[in-house]
Amino acid sequence: MTEIKEREDWAALVAAVHDLSRVLRASGERAVGLDAITGSEHEVLRWVSARPGHPVSAVARGLGLQPSNVSTTVRSLVERDLVERRADRADGRRALLYPTARAVRHRELLDAAWTRQIRRALGDLDGADAVALRAAVPVLDRLAGALDPSRDPVAAGPA
C-alpha cells in the first residue's frame, strides 16, 4: 500500500513539473511576442546556450537524442537566427554551435516574463506556498542534475 501511494506521489510531482514547464514556455513566448519554438528546439537551444562551442554530436549525446534529429533541429534554429555554426579552429572540418545575440536577448526576455508570471501567480497563493516553493528550488535543481546526464561535464564535453 505504501509503495503504491509513494508511486502516485512521484507521478503527481512529474505531472506538476511538466505542466508548469509547458504553461510557462507557452505563455512566456506569447507575453514577450516571440514566435513559439518546438520542444526539441527549446531543449537544443538551452543546451547550446549553457555550453557554447560544441558540435552537434556533443549536443545529441548530452540530450540523449539522435544526431540526425539534432542536426535537423539545429538547421531550424540557424534559419531562425538563434544558433550559429562556427568552424572549429582546431579542426576546420567540424562546426561548433553558439547561441546568437538574438537568442541571448530572447532568453533575457523570457526569463523576465517568467519571473513576472510567477510573482503574479504567487500573489494568488498562500504566503506559505511561496516560502515552500523557494525552499524547493535547490532540491529541484539537484534532482534535475541527478536525472540529467547532460549536466555531467564528461557527458557534455566536446566530441
Backbone bond lengths (Angstrom), bond angles and torsions (degrees), N, CA, C in turn:
res aa  C-N    CA-C-N  psi(-1)  N-CA   C-N-CA  omega(-1)  CA-C   N-CA-C  phi
1 M - - - 1.451 - - 1.526 111.17 -
2 T 1.328 117.10 -45.43 1.458 120.79 -179.50 1.519 111.14 -63.18
3 E 1.355 116.76 -40.75 1.456 120.49 -179.78 1.525 111.23 -62.49
4 I 1.322 118.13 -40.53 1.468 121.92 178.47 1.522 109.86 -64.35
5 K 1.319 117.76 -45.13 1.462 121.78 179.52 1.525 110.31 -61.27
6 E 1.337 116.68 -43.92 1.460 120.66 179.73 1.523 110.70 -62.34
7 R 1.326 117.97 -43.11 1.458 122.18 178.16 1.529 110.46 -60.16
8 E 1.320 117.51 -41.70 1.460 121.57 178.15 1.517 111.04 -65.28
9 D 1.346 117.90 -38.47 1.467 121.32 177.71 1.524 110.71 -61.33
10 W 1.348 117.24 -45.55 1.462 120.30 -179.03 1.517 110.87 -69.44
11 A 1.322 117.33 -35.94 1.465 119.88 176.27 1.525 110.14 -63.36
12 A 1.311 117.09 -37.13 1.468 121.05 177.71 1.524 110.43 -65.98
13 L 1.337 117.16 -39.25 1.469 120.33 176.99 1.519 110.36 -62.53
14 V 1.330 116.63 -46.18 1.462 121.22 179.79 1.531 109.81 -58.73
15 A 1.309 117.13 -46.50 1.467 120.75 -179.31 1.525 111.30 -63.27
16 A 1.315 116.75 -42.47 1.472 120.50 -178.75 1.524 111.08 -65.12
17 V 1.328 117.52 -43.92 1.466 121.00 179.97 1.523 109.93 -65.26
18 H 1.321 116.69 -43.31 1.466 120.71 178.55 1.530 110.88 -61.08
19 D 1.328 116.77 -47.89 1.465 120.60 -179.54 1.526 111.39 -61.77
20 L 1.322 116.79 -43.14 1.464 121.00 178.97 1.524 110.33 -60.77
21 S 1.309 117.08 -45.73 1.456 121.49 179.58 1.531 111.35 -60.68
22 R 1.314 116.34 -46.74 1.473 121.07 -178.89 1.519 111.42 -62.28
23 V 1.332 116.19 -46.05 1.469 120.68 -178.51 1.526 110.79 -64.07
24 L 1.322 116.80 -45.10 1.465 119.96 -179.76 1.522 111.25 -62.61
25 R 1.330 117.04 -46.23 1.465 119.10 -178.75 1.522 111.31 -59.59
26 A 1.308 116.57 -51.12 1.466 120.35 -176.06 1.521 111.87 -65.40
27 S 1.307 117.13 -46.92 1.468 119.47 -177.01 1.523 111.28 -73.49
28 G 1.339 118.14 -31.72 1.459 120.69 178.53 1.510 111.87 -65.30
29 E 1.328 116.28 -44.74 1.461 120.18 179.06 1.530 110.70 -61.73
30 R 1.326 116.66 -42.81 1.469 119.98 178.28 1.521 110.97 -65.17
31 A 1.336 117.23 -41.70 1.471 121.84 -175.64 1.524 112.33 -61.06
32 V 1.321 117.26 -33.53 1.462 119.15 -177.96 1.528 112.57 -105.59
33 G 1.333 116.75 6.81 1.456 121.04 174.05 1.518 114.92 74.82
34 L 1.338 116.75 27.59 1.461 120.27 178.28 1.522 109.88 -91.56
35 D 1.326 115.10 149.24 1.456 119.21 172.13 1.521 108.19 -66.87
36 A 1.310 115.96 139.04 1.462 120.22 178.12 1.519 109.60 -66.86
37 I 1.323 115.69 143.09 1.453 120.20 173.61 1.526 107.42 -117.21
38 T 1.312 115.16 157.18 1.460 119.19 -177.69 1.521 109.99 -71.30
39 G 1.311 115.67 166.55 1.458 120.79 177.76 1.522 111.77 -60.03
40 S 1.331 116.96 -42.43 1.468 119.25 -179.57 1.530 110.72 -68.39
41 E 1.327 117.82 -37.25 1.464 120.46 176.08 1.525 110.36 -62.81
42 H 1.308 115.73 -41.68 1.463 120.64 179.03 1.529 110.33 -61.31
43 E 1.317 117.62 -46.85 1.466 121.46 -178.40 1.523 111.82 -63.70
44 V 1.328 116.69 -45.04 1.465 120.25 179.52 1.526 109.98 -64.58
45 L 1.314 117.25 -43.74 1.463 120.51 -179.90 1.523 111.43 -63.14
46 R 1.319 117.83 -41.92 1.470 120.67 177.01 1.526 110.65 -62.45
47 W 1.328 117.16 -41.96 1.465 120.84 -179.16 1.527 110.29 -64.35
48 V 1.337 116.35 -48.05 1.473 120.91 -178.86 1.533 110.29 -64.73
49 S 1.325 117.54 -38.53 1.462 120.46 179.79 1.525 111.47 -66.08
50 A 1.317 116.76 -37.10 1.464 121.14 -179.71 1.525 112.07 -77.96
51 R 1.338 117.01 -25.09 1.463 121.78 -174.94 1.528 109.68 -138.50
52 P 1.326 117.88 65.64 1.470 118.84 -178.25 1.525 111.80 -65.61
53 G 1.335 114.39 153.63 1.453 119.59 174.60 1.502 115.62 90.56
54 H 1.331 117.53 25.13 1.465 121.84 178.38 1.528 109.31 -117.36
55 P 1.336 116.62 153.38 1.469 120.00 176.85 1.530 111.21 -79.30
56 V 1.309 115.14 168.40 1.470 121.71 178.51 1.528 110.69 -53.33
57 S 1.314 117.33 -39.87 1.468 119.95 -177.02 1.529 111.46 -60.49
58 A 1.326 117.85 -38.30 1.470 120.72 179.03 1.524 110.75 -70.17
59 V 1.329 117.02 -38.00 1.472 120.64 177.40 1.528 108.64 -62.72
60 A 1.320 116.44 -47.00 1.464 120.67 -179.71 1.521 110.76 -59.79
61 R 1.328 116.00 -46.19 1.471 120.07 179.85 1.528 110.20 -62.90
62 G 1.329 116.80 -44.46 1.459 121.24 -178.36 1.513 113.47 -63.99
63 L 1.327 116.28 -32.97 1.465 120.44 -179.94 1.524 112.93 -95.87
64 G 1.317 116.31 -5.62 1.459 119.44 -178.71 1.516 112.67 68.62
65 L 1.340 116.92 36.22 1.466 122.26 -178.66 1.522 110.18 -117.36
66 Q 1.319 116.09 164.61 1.456 121.66 176.74 1.531 108.92 -72.34
67 P 1.343 117.72 135.37 1.466 119.99 178.85 1.531 113.27 -55.55
68 S 1.329 117.83 -36.13 1.473 119.58 179.90 1.522 111.15 -64.62
69 N 1.337 117.19 -37.74 1.465 120.25 178.02 1.527 110.78 -68.48
70 V 1.326 116.49 -40.15 1.469 120.02 178.54 1.526 109.80 -66.25
71 S 1.331 117.66 -39.29 1.471 120.78 177.50 1.518 111.18 -58.88
72 T 1.324 116.39 -44.04 1.466 120.67 178.09 1.525 110.60 -62.29
73 T 1.316 116.81 -43.68 1.461 121.64 -179.84 1.528 110.28 -65.27
74 V 1.327 117.12 -42.37 1.461 120.92 179.21 1.524 109.92 -62.33
75 R 1.333 116.48 -42.39 1.468 119.84 178.09 1.529 110.91 -55.82
76 S 1.332 116.74 -43.52 1.461 121.28 178.54 1.530 110.92 -64.38
77 L 1.320 117.19 -41.87 1.473 120.83 179.95 1.526 111.53 -67.77
78 V 1.332 116.88 -34.69 1.462 120.86 175.89 1.532 109.45 -65.24
79 E 1.336 116.71 -44.57 1.466 121.03 178.76 1.522 111.79 -60.92
80 R 1.335 117.50 -31.41 1.469 122.35 179.98 1.529 112.06 -87.31
81 D 1.328 117.11 3.37 1.467 123.41 -178.31 1.525 111.81 59.35
82 L 1.334 115.72 42.60 1.460 120.93 176.57 1.533 111.86 -111.52
83 V 1.326 116.56 -22.66 1.465 121.96 177.02 1.518 106.82 -134.25
84 E 1.336 114.73 144.38 1.461 119.09 174.20 1.523 109.83 -125.53
85 R 1.334 113.72 148.46 1.456 120.91 175.61 1.524 107.67 -99.75
86 R 1.338 114.84 135.39 1.468 120.61 175.04 1.524 107.53 -128.17
87 A 1.319 115.27 142.35 1.464 119.58 177.82 1.527 109.34 -63.03
88 D 1.309 115.92 138.83 1.451 122.91 176.52 1.533 107.48 -72.92
89 R 1.326 117.71 123.04 1.473 120.81 -178.43 1.527 111.50 -64.94
90 A 1.329 116.51 -29.62 1.466 120.44 -179.20 1.526 111.58 -80.24
91 D 1.325 116.95 -25.59 1.462 121.72 -178.03 1.522 107.46 -150.25
92 G 1.310 116.89 92.42 1.463 122.58 -174.76 1.514 114.81 -60.34
93 R 1.348 117.16 -9.70 1.468 119.62 179.28 1.515 112.10 -79.28
94 R 1.315 117.51 -16.19 1.462 118.16 -176.27 1.531 109.94 -116.36
95 A 1.330 114.59 150.78 1.460 121.82 -179.31 1.526 109.74 -105.39
96 L 1.314 114.81 141.73 1.458 121.75 175.95 1.519 108.06 -109.19
97 L 1.320 116.33 149.06 1.460 121.90 -173.66 1.524 111.16 -103.94
98 Y 1.333 114.92 139.12 1.463 122.24 179.24 1.524 109.40 -139.04
99 P 1.333 117.78 146.32 1.467 118.95 173.01 1.524 108.82 -72.59
100 T 1.311 116.26 146.90 1.465 120.20 176.96 1.532 109.29 -84.89
101 A 1.326 115.07 169.48 1.472 119.87 175.74 1.532 109.41 -59.93
102 R 1.321 116.34 -35.38 1.478 120.31 177.59 1.529 110.59 -62.44
103 A 1.323 117.68 -41.73 1.465 121.08 178.94 1.521 110.90 -64.52
104 V 1.316 116.92 -41.22 1.468 120.92 178.55 1.528 109.87 -62.37
105 R 1.317 116.50 -43.23 1.477 120.49 179.14 1.533 110.07 -65.11
106 H 1.309 118.17 -41.93 1.471 121.30 177.54 1.524 110.57 -59.65
107 R 1.330 116.66 -42.40 1.471 120.68 179.94 1.527 109.67 -62.48
108 E 1.323 117.40 -42.61 1.469 120.78 178.50 1.526 110.97 -61.74
109 L 1.328 116.11 -43.81 1.465 120.31 179.52 1.528 110.97 -64.24
110 L 1.325 116.26 -43.93 1.465 120.03 179.74 1.525 111.73 -64.87
111 D 1.328 117.15 -44.00 1.467 120.00 179.17 1.523 110.71 -59.29
112 A 1.322 116.80 -42.26 1.470 120.45 179.19 1.526 110.79 -66.09
113 A 1.340 116.78 -42.05 1.467 120.28 179.55 1.515 110.75 -64.30
114 W 1.325 116.99 -43.75 1.464 120.62 -179.78 1.521 111.29 -64.05
115 T 1.333 116.58 -39.04 1.461 120.28 178.30 1.527 110.22 -62.80
116 R 1.330 116.14 -44.33 1.478 119.79 177.71 1.532 110.62 -61.21
117 Q 1.321 116.96 -44.14 1.462 120.76 -178.58 1.529 111.40 -63.42
118 I 1.313 116.77 -43.35 1.469 120.34 179.01 1.523 110.30 -63.90
119 R 1.328 116.84 -46.25 1.475 119.94 179.26 1.528 111.06 -58.27
120 R 1.316 116.10 -45.19 1.468 120.71 -178.98 1.532 110.56 -63.06
121 A 1.321 116.40 -44.51 1.463 120.38 -179.66 1.517 111.35 -66.77
122 L 1.333 117.37 -38.75 1.464 120.12 179.11 1.527 111.17 -63.96
123 G 1.319 117.05 -26.84 1.464 120.89 177.03 1.523 112.00 -62.74
124 D 1.327 116.38 -24.50 1.466 121.33 179.15 1.529 112.66 -89.46
125 L 1.327 116.75 -6.79 1.459 120.94 -177.68 1.524 110.41 -103.22
126 D 1.302 114.55 165.45 1.458 121.37 175.30 1.531 108.82 -63.88
127 G 1.344 117.15 145.34 1.456 121.61 179.61 1.521 113.16 -56.42
128 A 1.313 116.69 -33.62 1.463 120.87 179.01 1.530 110.96 -65.66
129 D 1.332 117.15 -30.00 1.462 120.30 177.63 1.529 110.58 -64.31
130 A 1.329 116.71 -42.65 1.463 120.53 178.98 1.527 110.58 -62.27
131 V 1.323 116.73 -42.11 1.465 121.19 178.83 1.534 109.67 -63.20
132 A 1.321 117.10 -44.16 1.466 121.26 -179.44 1.524 110.82 -64.48
133 L 1.326 117.08 -40.85 1.461 119.71 179.34 1.526 111.45 -65.43
134 R 1.329 117.02 -43.02 1.471 119.47 177.50 1.531 110.89 -61.01
135 A 1.318 116.30 -41.00 1.468 120.19 179.83 1.523 111.56 -67.02
136 A 1.318 116.57 -27.78 1.469 120.59 -177.91 1.525 112.88 -78.27
137 V 1.321 118.12 -17.92 1.470 120.72 -175.42 1.525 112.26 -55.91
138 P 1.337 120.39 -51.94 1.471 118.11 -179.83 1.531 112.97 -62.13
139 V 1.314 116.57 -35.82 1.468 119.92 179.84 1.531 109.83 -67.20
140 L 1.319 117.25 -44.59 1.465 120.32 178.71 1.522 111.09 -63.97
141 D 1.331 117.31 -37.59 1.453 120.65 178.00 1.532 110.86 -65.17
142 R 1.326 117.27 -42.80 1.465 120.19 176.87 1.528 110.52 -64.94
143 L 1.311 117.54 -39.42 1.464 121.05 177.76 1.523 110.07 -62.01
144 A 1.332 116.99 -44.95 1.470 120.24 177.66 1.523 110.43 -60.16
145 G 1.316 117.01 -41.43 1.462 120.48 177.72 1.510 112.55 -63.39
146 A 1.323 116.18 -38.74 1.460 120.23 179.60 1.527 112.02 -69.72
147 L 1.320 116.97 -29.25 1.457 121.70 -177.39 1.529 113.79 -91.82
148 D 1.331 117.29 -22.56 1.463 122.00 -170.16 1.528 111.39 -104.68
149 P 1.326 117.69 105.09 1.460 119.43 -179.42 1.527 112.98 -64.30
150 S 1.336 118.18 -20.94 1.468 119.71 -179.49 1.525 111.53 -70.92
151 R 1.338 117.79 -13.04 1.466 120.14 175.33 1.518 111.73 -80.98
152 D 1.320 116.64 -9.77 1.456 121.76 178.24 1.538 107.36 -81.79
153 P 1.344 117.99 120.12 1.469 119.62 -176.45 1.532 112.52 -58.29
154 V 1.317 118.74 -30.42 1.454 119.94 179.04 1.531 110.12 -68.93
155 A 1.346 116.11 -45.70 1.471 120.25 179.34 1.519 111.13 -67.57
156 A 1.333 116.87 -28.89 1.456 120.39 -175.48 1.521 112.17 -92.27
157 G 1.324 118.22 -4.97 1.463 121.43 -174.61 1.513 113.78 -67.99
158 P 1.327 115.45 172.64 1.459 120.11 -178.45 1.535 111.66 -63.04
159 A 1.303 115.40 153.78 1.475 120.58 179.57 1.506 110.35 -74.12
